């Protein structure tokens, strides 16, 4: 840096008529100014009784003149270091808060302008020390963390650890956290080759802003006001696989926490917040967004294919893609994408039992049992099946979709049992991600999201944004096909209600990069259906009906069946 800067100065001097000797003279002049400042400083501080603020500021300005006039000179950082030190001494002599702040600002300037200076680590420590003297504990800890990260071999390390312990022993950080700001408690992530989801967990609602930086690609999230847990600041989160390389966290300022996500490459990302508990979710993609094409354009492309004079043998004919239920072609159908990999998501689990019937049957157990039967059936049909959970464990809603995206699944099916205040209500209903319109849709979304209807109302804004990228059209058709086969299969042996295909803003479906549905297979709040859900026979039949729907949908996607054809 210094070499380049000196070359630039030399060029400028030559343009203005300076010679190499002139450049040498300017450097010599800077050295002379520095020696003069040192001499006057020594005289001033040797006469402690005669020190006045005017003389004191005069010495500081001598050093300021040097690094201002000759910022690329080898002694520029020395002069800046000296000026910062002068004001730090002035603060202690005159007890003037303005001098304290000037010293802090000058040390920060040194860190910024000359990060490779021999004084840079000292400057970082001094900022921490002086911020602590102002009782800005968060800022002080932040700079101590910077010292540890940027200058791990600094000779200030021992002093820094002593200062850290002093700050922590006072408990001032924890007190401030309880009184004022939300706390970033933990960070979770799931990553694949082309997709990553990162979740920031808070103890209360926090505001945030975000952006991207290039070379290398980074996403940063600033949370304000917020404090960052000490454990997070201390440890950089390393990622072994995928295009997310690491997560860095810091207390950017006294009231602002910053999270930086380091990547190989980013093409697009979504960021949104979820409530109860509050968390910020970041979905990052390595691929470009799939542009939706109008059906009219697709028809033109199909029409432009030259006619083949001699008909092909039936077994060699290429099937045209099946249209969606609205008569258009989704991108998945245009590309001839089939169904190979399916993720099943048994709802609830662990500490979250879901709905509980009067007979003691829990939704989490019903969902897991049906999912296991379904997985076995689908595998027999040649599908590759994965489950978000295979035992009674708790998973957050955002973790479930993240797993499906990381696996690059073709379909996502979340399995649940229903509940309603009307104990006589029974039947099957199937959901896909969209705006909730009716009170019933709002209520079911609130229950499955484990949140309030007020928050569901706020979710509508989020859904409006995410719908631009979501597989809405295919999810609706997928829901319709599976629902019809499931209802028909159950009705062959049991009386049940067909409550239809509906839409709602379910957390678990947000961000799914494949057709995704949520099944409410029967009502635990209804005594008859609760008893059925305790029966293995009934759950096997549910799995059979879902399997048949999945098979049919796969055939429609490939053009082997007409869309929404009558169930045989």
N, C-alpha and C positions, 0 to 999 in steps of 0.2 A: 504493500500500500504506500509506504513512504517513498519507495523508489519511483513508483508511477507518478505520485504527486510532485516529486522533485523534478521529474522529466517535464511535466505539464508546466510547472513554474518556469523552468529553463526555457521552454518554447515560448512562453508569453514574454519573457524578458528579452529574448532574441528578437521577437517581433517589434518590441518597443525600442530596439536599438541597443539592448544590453548585450554584453559579451560574456564569455565564460568567466572572465575575471570579475565582471559585475555581479554575477551570481555568487561567486565565491565571497565577494565583499558583503553581500546581503546576509549570507550565512554567518560570516564573521561578525556582522553587526548584531545579529540575533544572540550570538554567544556573548557579545559584550553587554547587551541589555540584561541577559540572564545573570552574569557575574555582578553587575551593578545592583540588581535587585537583591541578590543574595547578601551582598555587602551591607546594604541599607537595612535589610531585615535583621542581620546579626547585630548591628549597632542598636537598632530599636529595642530588641528584646534583651540586650545587655543592660539597658537602662530602664528597668521595670517601673521605676517610680515616675518616669517621664513619658510613659506610653499614653498617647491620647487616641481617641477614635479617628480623628482626621489623619494622623500619621499612619495609623493602622491601615485605613482604607487606601492611603497613598501607596503603601507597599503592595497591597493586593492588586492594585491597578497596574503596577509595574509588571507583575507576572501576567496579568490579563493582556497587556499590550503585546507581549511576546507571542502567546499562542493565537492571538487574533491576527497579528500581522504576518506571522510565519507558521501557519497551521500544519505545514508538511515538514517543518524542520525537526531534526532528531530530538531537540529539546522542547518541542511543543507540549508533549505529554508531561514532561517534568514541570513546565511552567504552570500547566493546568492543575497538576497535583499540588503544587506549591500554593496556588491561589485558593484552592479548596481547603488546604490545611490552615492557611492564614485566617479564613473566616471561621473555621472550627475553633481555633484558639481565641478569636475575638468573641465568640459566643461564651466561652468559659470565663474570659476576663470581664466582659461588660454585661454578661447575662442578657444579651439582646437576641430575642427570638428570630429576628430577621437575619442575623448572621448565621444562625443554625440552619435556616432554610436555604440560604445562599450556599452554604457548604454542601448540603445535601444535593442541591441542583448541580453544582459544579462536579461533584463526584459522579453523578449520573451522566453528565456530559462526557466525562473522561471514559466511562464504561462504553458509552455509545460511539464516541469518535475514535477511541484507541483501545479496542477490545484485546489487542495483543501486547499492550504496554506492560511493562514490569510492575506498574502501579495499578493495573486493572483489578486484580483480586483484592488488593488493599482497599480500593474504592468501593467494591461491592460490600466488603465487611463494614466499612465506615458508614455506608448508607444504612445498613441494618442497625448498627449501633446508634446512629443519630435518630433514626425513626423510632427506635425503642425509647430513646430519651424523650421523645414527644409522646410516648405511650401508644404509638401505632404498632401494636404487637403483630398484627397480621402482615403489615408491610415488612416489618423487620424479619419475620420468619420467611417471607417470600424471598427476600434478598439472601438470607442464609442458605436457602435451598438453591438459589442461583449459584452461589459460591461453591456449593458442594457439587453441582452438576457441571458448571463451566470450568471450574478451576479445582479439580479434585486433589491436586498435589500442592495446593497453596500453603504457604507458611502461616497463613491466618486460620487454618482449619481448627487448631486447638482452641484458639480464642472464640471462634465461631460456635463450637460445641458448648463452651461454657456459657456464652450469651444465650444460646437456644434453651439450655436447661433453666437459666434464670427466668426467661420469658415464660416457659411452660409451667414452671413452679408457681408462678403468680396466678395461673388459671384465668388470665385476662381474656384469652382467646375464646375459651369455652363460655365465659360470662357474656362476652359480646355476641356470640353466636345465639345464645338463648334469648338475649334481649332484642336483637335487631334483625338479623338476616336469615334467609333460608340456608340450609347446609347441604352441599353436594356430598352425599354419604358414600356412594359406590358407583362403579362403572362396570357394565356387563357388555359383552359383545359376542356375536356369532358371525363367522366369516366363511365364505366359499371362494371359488375361483373368480366369480364375476359379481358377487354380491356380499355386502356386509351390513349388519344392523348393529348399532351401538346405542345402548340405553344408559342415560344418566339418571340416577336415583336421588331424590331430594326428600327432606323431611317436611317440606311445605312448598307451596306454589312459588315459582320464581319467574321473573321476566328474562328474556334472552334475545340475542341478535346473533347473526351468523354470516359467514362468507367463505370464499375460497382463495387460495394462494397457489401460485404456480412455481415449478422448478425448485424443489419437487412439489407434486400435487398435495395440497393440504386443505382440510376443512377445519375452520375454527368456530367455536361457539363461545360467545361471551355471555355470562350469566350475571345479571345485575338487578338489584343488590343480591349478593350471595357470598357465602364463605365456603371454602374448600376444606374438606377433612384433611387433617395433618397426614394421615396414612396415605392418601392419594397423592399429595404433593411429594412425599418422600420417595415414591416408587413410580418409575416409568413402566407402563404396561406393554410388554413385548408380545408380538403375535407371530406364531411360528409358520402359519400357512395362509394362503390367500393374498389378496392385493392390499389388505390393510396391514401395514408394517408396525405400527405402534401408536400408543395413545400417551400424550403428554398433558399434564395438568398443573396449573399454577394459580396462585392468588395474584392476578394481574395488577390489581390495585386494592386499596383497603376495602372497597365495596364490590369489586368485580372479580369473579372467577373466570378463568379461561381454560378451555379444553381444546387441544389440537390433535387432529387425527391425521397421521402420515400415511400416504398411499403411493403405490406405483403409478396408478393412473385413475382419473375420475372422469366419467362422461356425464353423469347426472346424479342428483341426490334429492331426497325429500327429508324434511325435518318437521316434526309436530310434537305436541305434548299430550299426555294422557293423565287422567286424574285418579285419585283414590287407590294408591298413593300417587303423588305427583312425580312424573318422570318425563324426560325429553328423549324422544326417539329419533335417531338419524339413520335413514336408509341410503346407502351409497351403492352405485352401480358402475361397473366397468364398461358396460355396453351403452350404445346410443339408445334413446327412447324409441320404442316401436311406434312408428307413425301409423295412425289409422287411415285406411284408404276407403274412399266412398265406394259403395257397391257399383255405382255407375261406371267408375273408372275400371273396376275389376271386370265388369261385363265387356267393356271395350277391349281389354287385354285378351279376354277369352275369345271374343269375336275376331280378333286379328290373327289368330292362329290359322295357318293355311289348311284348307280341307285336304283330307287324304282320299285319293281316288279309290284305292282298293281297300275294303274293310279289313281290319286286323282280326286275327283269331280271337274269340272271346276270352280265352285264358290269358292273352297278352295285352288286352285293352287296358289303357290307363284310365282309372276312374276319375271323373270330375269331382272336385271338392263339393261336399254338401253345403247348402246355404244355411244361414242361421234362420231362426224362427220368423224373423222379420223380413226374410227374402234377400238379405244382403250377405256379404262374405266378410267374416272377421279375418284379421291377419293370420291367425292360426290356421284357418281353413284355406286361405290363399297359398300358404306355404306347405300345405299338406302335412301338418304336424299331427302325429298320432298320440296315443296314450301308452306310455310304458312304465313310468315311475309315479307312484301314488303315495301321498303322505296322509295317514289317518291320525286324527287328533281326538283322543278320548277326553272329553271336557272335564274340567275341575281336577281334583286329586289332592292327596296329602291333607294339609290343614283346611283345604276348601272342599267340603263335601257336596256342594251344590244343593239342589232340592232334596228333601227327605220325605218319603211317603209315610202314611200313618202306620204302615207295616214295618217301618224301620229301614226300608230299602233306600240306599243313597244314590244320588245321580252319578257320582264319581265312579261307583262300582258298576252300575249299569253301562255307562259309556265305555269303560275299559273292557267289559265282557263282550259287548257287541263289536267293538273294534277288533278284538282278538279273533272272534269268529269270522268277521269280514276279511281280515288280513289273510286268514287261511284259505277262504274261498277265492279271493282274488289271485293269490299265489298259484292256486291250482289252474287258474285261467291263463297263467303266464305273465302276469303283471309283477313288477318289482315293487314291493310294499315296504314302507317304513312307518313307524309309529312315533309320535312325539313323546309318549311315555308308554312303558310296558309293565309298569307296576304302580302302586299307590304312592305317588310322589307329587309334590306341588310344582307346577310350572306357571310362570307368569304368562299372561295372554300374549304379550309381544314376543316372547321366546318361541311360541309355537309356530307362528308364521315365519319367523326368522329361520327356523330349522328347515321348513319346507323350501324357502327361497335358497338357502345355502345348498340344499340337495338338488336344486334345479328340478323340482318335481313338476309333473305335467298336470296333476290334480291335487286338490287339498280338500279333505272332508273332515269337518269338526262334528263330533257326535255328542248329543245331549239328550236329556230327558226333561220334559216340560213341567210347569207348575202354574196354577192359576187360583185366584181367590174363589172362582166359581168351581166348586168341587165336582159338579156334574159334567164339566167340559172334558171331552176326550177326543183323541184323534192325532193326526200327524200333520206337521207343517214344516216347510223347508224354506230357508232364508239365503239370500245373497246380499252382498254389500251394496247399499244404496241409501238414499235418504229415507228416514222414517216419516210416514205420513199420518198414520192413525195413532190413537192413544195406545192401542194394544201393541203396535210395533215399537213404540217408545218404551212401553213397560217391559217387554221381553228383552229388549236391548239393554235396559238398565239392569235387569236381573243378571243376565249373562256377563255383562261387563263389570258386575259388582260395584256399581256406582249409582248416582242419583239421576232422576229424569232431567234435572236442571243441567247436569253435565252432558247428558245425551243431546240436549238442545244445542249446547256449545259444539258438540261433535259434528253437527250438521255442516258447520263452516269448514271443518277439516275434511269431511267427506267430499265437499264440493271441489276442493283443491286436488285431492287424491284421485277422484273419479277420472281425471284427465288421463291418468296412466293405468288405471285399473282395468282388469279383464271383465268389464261389466257385462258386455253382450254375451260372451261365452259362459260366464258364471250364471246368468239368468237361464240360458238354455240348458246348461248342465243341471241346475236345480230343478227345472221343469221335468226333464227326462227321469232323473233319479226319483223325484217325488212320485210321479205317475206309476212307476214300476213298484216302488215301495208300498204305496197305498193298495195297488191291485193285489200284490202278494199277500199282504196282511188280511185283506178282505176275503180272500179265498177260505180262510179258517176262522176269522174273528170279525165281529162287528166293530167298526171303528169309524171315525169321522175324517173326511178329507178337508183339512183346513186350508189347503192351497199353498202356493208359492208366494212368499212375501219378501219384503226388503227391509233392512234395518242397518244402522251403523254399528256393527259389532267390532270391538277392538281386535278380536282374534283374526278377523279377515282383512284388516287394514294392511296395505302394503304387499298383499299376496301377488306374486308375479305369475300366477297361473289361475285357471278357473277354480273358484273356491266357494264352498257352500257350508252352511251350518244346518244340521238336521235335528229337529226336536221330535224324537221317535214316538213318544207317548207321554201321558200325564201322570206323574207321581202323585199329584194332588187328587186324582180320581182313584177311588178304591179299587175298581175293577182293573184298570190299566196298571196300577201299582202292583197288584197281585200277578198280573201277566209278566211284568218286568222282573219279577222274582223267579220266573220260570226260564230254564235254559232253552226249552222248546220255542218259546216266544222270541227270545233273543236270537236264536239261530235263524228263525224265519225273517226277522228284521234284517239280519246280515245277508240273507239270500236275496231279499228284495232290493237292497242297496247294490249288491253285486250285479244283478240283472240290469239295473239302471246304468251302472258304470259301463257295462259291456255295450249296451245300446248306444250310449252317448259316444263311445269310442268309434263305433261303426258309422254313426251320423257324421262325426268329424271327418272321417276318411271318405265319405260319400257312398258307403256301403248300404246305408239305409236312408230313407226320406226323413227329413226333420219333423219331429213331433208326430210321426205316423201313429196310427192306432195300435195300442198294445195288443199283441196276438193272444 
